[in-house]
């Protein structure tokens, strides 16, 4: 429901990283590391291409469900565990497992350790920056970019 998977607009809505007291207090790395050396924007373009199949420029809730629940729910339980998400995201987009876990916990809006229909609804609402009830590709891209970008400062501030 990623992928996941975080929009422009206000730091209060989008800047929910670990350094800002995010409710998800998990020990996942916020350092973007991609095993194929893909940059964040390249991964995000791939996520959008995988999700927005009908070419209408809108990332619909059904498209998010199809991408993240159908592809990621390996045990067919109806929701996606963190393990399922991390393995699939890593396999599909080559981001490091720790970073995929970081994304999972941003998509798991109710912190129940699984991605389900309620998380998808909340994800779509969060990504709808202009509040018109529809998530444009630009809004979706900005949402994901925010997750990747808000992650990077943690790397630089702790790494130097």
Secondary structure by P-SEA (a helix, b strand, c coil): cccccccccccccccccccccccccccccccccccccccaaaaaaaaaaaccccccccccaaaaaaaccccccccccccccaaaaaaaaaaaccccaaaaaaaaaaacccccccccaaaaaaaaaaacccccccccaaaaaaaaaaaaaaaaaaaaaaac
